[in-house]
Amino acid sequence: MAKDELKNSIWFVLADGIKIYFTNIDKFVMYMLFPVFGQIAGILLAFGLSLGFADKVIAKTDSPVHALIFVILLALPGLLIFAKAFWDFMVAYVALNSMTEGAINTGKVYDFQSHNEVATRRTFKFVLLLLAVGILSSLATSIFFIIPGFVLWIYFILVYQVFTFEPELSIQDCFKRSFVLIRGNWLRTLILMLILTFFSIYIITEGITVVFDYLNLTDKICSLFTPFTNMIPLDFTNKVLVYLKLPIITPEIISRTVFFSILSFIVTGLTLPIRSICWTLWYMSGVNEKNNIEKKLVRKKREQEVV
């Protein structure tokens, strides 16, 4: 296999991505701690304070409007923490690409702030990109557009890399550029995405779940959510489920669902760097491939002109 073909292969990208990730794993984990756990802490704090003190607030206020204001104020600190962590998480989609380039060039990852500025110094444009990606994601998960939406999602999967490394492009051109880079490599991109998702999210999540079950930690952790899930009115829903001869929903089931959702989110967030690294390498591979094709076309055209 030729050298260029090797670098354009899925296995080269995966091997190089794993090498870069584990060489700098302490830096990547440290970078993702607040964006991941800050969102969880913010949500738990917001719901914990608002739901925990809602009854007392309502009992001591005569006006429903005043009660609502107090409940919102109780939730506000948690919501602010969540908003900051969520923004940092979104910025990571761009900053991690810049970190990968730095790791390739210098072998090290450092100066997180300068990498964050790749997104923050273009805040307005970055927000527009996030909105565009959000709309595409909604279409991709809609039952009416799920197939064409999924196809387009693969074509646009490098849009964050294009935004990072080609800052002169508009939002529309970022999507066009991603489309051009993936064109002709759609199936290979799909395979790479499935491999990354399977090993960096599913396998790790299932592995942690097995360990927690073996150590009898799952039930203990789920019990922490029970006081809140007990507050959820389920009578009407369960009556409908009984009528339809379906299993009822219990607070314990909801607690387990919340636990596994949080665990999946943590794993997905902490392993975002390895996926971003691989997609950055895939972007660079695509750029090199397109450049080589263009060079061949130019050389062929010149040869024809000489003839």
C-alpha positions as CSV (number, residue, x, y, z in Angstrom):
1,M,0.0,0.0,0.0
2,A,1.4,3.4,-0.9
3,K,2.2,5.9,1.8
4,D,-0.6,8.3,0.9
5,E,-3.1,5.4,0.7
6,L,-2.0,4.2,4.1
7,K,-2.6,7.7,5.7
8,N,-6.0,7.8,4.1
9,S,-7.0,4.5,5.6
10,I,-9.4,4.1,8.5
11,W,-7.0,2.0,10.5
12,F,-4.2,4.5,10.2
13,V,-6.5,7.2,11.5
14,L,-7.6,5.1,14.4
15,A,-4.1,4.0,15.3
16,D,-2.7,7.5,15.1
17,G,-5.7,8.9,17.0
18,I,-5.3,6.4,19.8
19,K,-1.6,7.2,20.0
20,I,-2.2,11.0,20.2
21,Y,-5.0,10.5,22.8
22,F,-3.2,8.2,25.2
23,T,0.0,10.2,24.9
24,N,-1.8,13.3,26.2
25,I,-4.7,11.5,28.1
26,D,-4.2,13.5,31.3
27,K,-4.5,16.8,29.5
28,F,-7.6,15.7,27.6
29,V,-9.3,14.4,30.6
30,M,-8.5,17.4,32.7
31,Y,-9.8,19.7,29.9
32,M,-13.2,17.8,29.7
33,L,-13.8,17.6,33.5
34,F,-15.8,20.8,33.9
35,P,-17.7,20.7,30.6
36,V,-18.9,17.2,31.5
37,F,-19.4,17.2,35.2
38,G,-20.4,20.9,35.3
39,Q,-23.5,20.2,33.3
40,I,-24.5,17.3,35.6
41,A,-23.8,19.3,38.7
42,G,-25.7,22.3,37.4
43,I,-28.8,20.2,36.5
44,L,-28.7,18.3,39.9
45,L,-28.3,21.6,41.8
46,A,-31.1,23.3,39.9
47,F,-33.6,20.5,40.3
48,G,-32.5,19.7,43.8
49,L,-33.0,23.2,45.1
50,S,-36.1,23.9,43.2
51,L,-37.9,20.6,43.9
52,G,-36.5,20.3,47.4
53,F,-37.8,23.6,48.6
54,A,-40.7,24.1,46.2
55,D,-43.3,22.9,48.8
56,K,-41.9,25.2,51.5
57,V,-41.8,28.2,49.2
58,I,-45.4,27.7,48.0
59,A,-46.6,27.3,51.6
60,K,-45.1,30.5,52.7
61,T,-46.2,32.7,49.8
62,D,-49.7,33.9,49.0
63,S,-49.1,34.7,45.3
64,P,-48.4,31.9,42.8
65,V,-46.3,34.4,40.8
66,H,-44.1,35.1,43.8
67,A,-43.7,31.4,44.5
68,L,-42.7,30.9,40.8
69,I,-40.1,33.6,41.1
70,F,-38.6,32.1,44.2
71,V,-38.4,28.7,42.7
72,I,-36.7,30.1,39.6
73,L,-34.2,31.9,41.9
74,L,-33.5,28.7,43.7
75,A,-32.8,27.0,40.3
76,L,-30.8,29.9,38.9
77,P,-27.3,29.0,40.4
78,G,-27.5,25.5,39.0
79,L,-28.7,26.8,35.6
80,L,-25.8,29.2,35.4
81,I,-23.3,26.5,36.1
82,F,-25.0,24.3,33.5
83,A,-24.9,27.1,30.9
84,K,-21.2,27.7,31.4
85,A,-20.3,24.0,31.3
86,F,-22.5,23.5,28.2
87,W,-20.8,26.4,26.4
88,D,-17.4,25.0,27.3
89,F,-18.5,21.6,26.0
90,M,-19.6,23.1,22.7
91,V,-16.3,25.1,22.4
92,A,-14.5,21.8,22.9
93,Y,-15.8,20.5,19.5
94,V,-13.5,23.2,17.9
95,A,-10.7,23.5,20.5
96,L,-9.9,19.8,20.5
97,N,-9.3,20.0,16.7
98,S,-6.8,22.7,17.3
99,M,-5.2,20.7,20.1
100,T,-4.8,17.8,17.8
101,E,-3.0,19.9,15.3
102,G,-0.7,21.1,18.1
103,A,-0.1,17.5,19.2
104,I,0.8,16.5,15.7
105,N,3.2,19.4,15.2
106,T,4.8,19.6,18.7
107,G,3.9,16.2,20.3
108,K,2.3,18.1,23.2
109,V,-1.1,19.6,24.2
110,Y,-1.0,22.8,26.2
111,D,-2.4,26.3,26.5
112,F,-6.1,25.4,26.5
113,Q,-7.1,29.1,26.4
114,S,-5.5,29.7,23.0
115,H,-7.2,26.6,21.6
116,N,-10.6,27.8,23.0
117,E,-10.1,31.1,21.2
118,V,-10.3,29.3,17.9
119,A,-14.1,29.3,18.7
120,T,-14.5,32.2,21.1
121,R,-12.9,34.8,19.0
122,R,-15.6,34.0,16.4
123,T,-18.4,33.6,18.9
124,F,-21.2,34.9,16.6
125,K,-20.2,32.8,13.7
126,F,-19.7,29.8,16.0
127,V,-23.2,30.2,17.5
128,L,-24.6,30.2,13.9
129,L,-22.7,27.0,13.2
130,L,-24.2,25.4,16.4
131,L,-27.7,26.5,15.3
132,A,-27.2,25.0,11.9
133,V,-25.9,21.7,13.3
134,G,-28.8,21.7,15.7
135,I,-31.3,22.0,12.9
136,L,-29.6,19.3,10.9
137,S,-29.6,17.0,14.0
138,S,-33.3,17.6,14.4
139,L,-33.9,16.7,10.8
140,A,-31.7,13.6,11.1
141,T,-33.7,12.3,14.0
142,S,-37.1,13.2,12.6
143,I,-39.2,10.2,11.4
144,F,-40.0,12.1,8.2
145,F,-36.4,12.8,7.3
146,I,-34.4,10.2,9.2
147,I,-32.9,8.5,6.1
148,P,-31.9,11.6,4.0
149,G,-31.1,13.4,7.3
150,F,-28.7,10.6,8.3
151,V,-27.0,10.6,4.9
152,L,-26.5,14.3,5.1
153,W,-25.2,14.1,8.6
154,I,-22.4,11.8,7.4
155,Y,-21.5,14.3,4.6
156,F,-21.4,17.1,7.1
157,I,-19.6,15.3,9.9
158,L,-16.4,17.3,9.3
159,V,-18.0,20.7,9.6
160,Y,-16.3,21.5,13.0
161,Q,-12.9,20.6,11.5
162,V,-13.6,22.8,8.5
163,F,-14.7,25.7,10.8
164,T,-11.4,25.2,12.8
165,F,-8.9,25.0,10.0
166,E,-10.5,27.1,7.3
167,P,-11.7,30.2,9.2
168,E,-12.2,32.3,6.1
169,L,-15.2,30.2,5.0
170,S,-18.8,31.1,5.8
171,I,-21.1,28.8,7.7
172,Q,-22.7,27.6,4.4
173,D,-19.3,27.1,2.9
174,C,-18.2,25.0,5.9
175,F,-21.0,22.6,5.1
176,K,-20.2,22.6,1.4
177,R,-16.5,22.0,2.2
178,S,-17.3,19.0,4.5
179,F,-19.6,17.6,1.7
180,V,-16.7,17.8,-0.8
181,L,-14.2,16.2,1.5
182,I,-16.6,13.3,2.3
183,R,-17.8,12.8,-1.3
184,G,-16.4,9.5,-2.5
185,N,-15.7,8.4,1.1
186,W,-19.2,8.3,2.5
187,L,-19.1,4.6,3.3
188,R,-15.7,4.7,4.9
189,T,-16.7,7.7,7.0
190,L,-19.8,5.8,8.2
191,I,-17.6,2.8,9.1
192,L,-15.2,5.1,11.0
193,M,-18.1,6.7,12.9
194,L,-19.6,3.3,13.8
195,I,-16.2,2.1,15.1
196,L,-15.6,5.2,17.1
197,T,-19.1,5.2,18.6
198,F,-19.0,1.5,19.4
199,F,-15.6,1.4,21.2
200,S,-15.5,4.9,22.7
201,I,-19.1,5.0,24.0
202,Y,-20.9,1.7,24.0
203,I,-18.1,-0.7,25.1
204,I,-16.9,1.6,27.9
205,T,-20.4,2.3,29.1
206,E,-21.3,-1.4,29.2
207,G,-18.0,-2.2,30.9
208,I,-18.6,0.3,33.7
209,T,-22.1,-1.0,34.1
210,V,-20.9,-4.5,34.5
211,V,-18.4,-3.4,37.1
212,F,-21.0,-1.4,39.0
213,D,-23.4,-4.3,39.0
214,Y,-20.7,-6.7,40.2
215,L,-19.8,-4.3,43.1
216,N,-23.5,-3.8,43.9
217,L,-23.0,0.0,43.3
218,T,-25.8,0.4,40.8
219,D,-28.7,0.1,43.2
220,K,-26.9,2.3,45.8
221,I,-26.4,5.1,43.3
222,C,-29.9,4.8,41.9
223,S,-31.3,5.2,45.4
224,L,-29.9,8.7,45.5
225,F,-32.4,9.7,42.7
226,T,-35.4,8.0,44.3
227,P,-36.5,10.9,46.5
228,F,-36.8,13.0,43.4
229,T,-38.4,10.4,41.2
230,N,-41.0,9.7,43.9
231,M,-42.2,13.3,43.3
232,I,-43.1,12.5,39.7
233,P,-46.9,11.8,39.3
234,L,-47.2,8.4,37.6
235,D,-50.8,7.4,38.5
236,F,-52.5,8.5,35.3
237,T,-49.6,7.2,33.1
238,N,-49.7,3.8,34.8
239,K,-53.5,3.5,34.5
240,V,-53.0,4.0,30.7
241,L,-50.2,1.4,30.7
242,V,-52.3,-1.1,32.6
243,Y,-55.2,-0.6,30.2
244,L,-52.9,-1.3,27.3
245,K,-51.5,-4.3,29.2
246,L,-48.0,-2.8,29.3
247,P,-45.5,-2.8,32.2
248,I,-46.0,0.1,34.6
249,I,-43.4,2.8,35.3
250,T,-42.0,2.9,38.9
251,P,-39.8,5.5,40.5
252,E,-37.1,2.8,40.6
253,I,-37.2,2.4,36.9
254,I,-36.9,6.1,36.3
255,S,-34.0,6.2,38.8
256,R,-32.1,3.5,36.8
257,T,-32.9,5.3,33.6
258,V,-31.5,8.6,35.0
259,F,-28.4,6.8,36.3
260,F,-27.6,5.1,33.0
261,S,-28.3,8.3,31.1
262,I,-25.9,10.2,33.3
263,L,-23.3,7.4,32.9
264,S,-23.6,7.4,29.2
265,F,-23.3,11.2,29.1
266,I,-20.1,11.1,31.2
267,V,-18.5,8.5,29.0
268,T,-19.6,10.3,25.8
269,G,-18.2,13.6,27.1
270,L,-14.9,12.3,28.5
271,T,-14.2,10.3,25.3
272,L,-15.0,13.3,23.0
273,P,-11.3,14.0,22.6
274,I,-10.5,10.7,20.9
275,R,-13.4,11.1,18.4
276,S,-12.3,14.7,17.7
277,I,-8.7,13.6,17.2
278,C,-9.8,11.0,14.7
279,W,-12.1,13.3,12.8
280,T,-9.3,15.9,12.6
281,L,-7.0,13.2,11.2
282,W,-9.8,12.2,8.8
283,Y,-10.2,15.8,7.7
284,M,-6.5,16.2,7.1
285,S,-6.5,12.9,5.1
286,G,-9.4,14.2,3.0
287,V,-7.7,17.5,2.3
288,N,-4.5,15.7,1.3
289,E,-6.5,13.3,-1.0
290,K,-8.4,16.2,-2.7
291,N,-5.2,18.2,-3.1
292,N,-3.5,15.2,-4.7
293,I,-6.4,14.7,-7.1
294,E,-6.3,18.4,-8.0
295,K,-2.5,18.2,-8.6
296,K,-3.0,15.2,-10.9
297,L,-5.7,17.0,-12.9
298,V,-3.5,20.1,-13.3
299,R,-0.5,18.0,-14.3
300,K,-2.7,16.1,-16.8
301,K,-4.1,19.3,-18.2
302,R,-0.6,20.7,-18.7
303,E,0.5,17.5,-20.4
304,Q,-2.4,17.8,-22.8
305,E,-1.6,21.4,-23.5
306,V,2.0,20.5,-24.4
307,V,0.8,17.8,-26.8
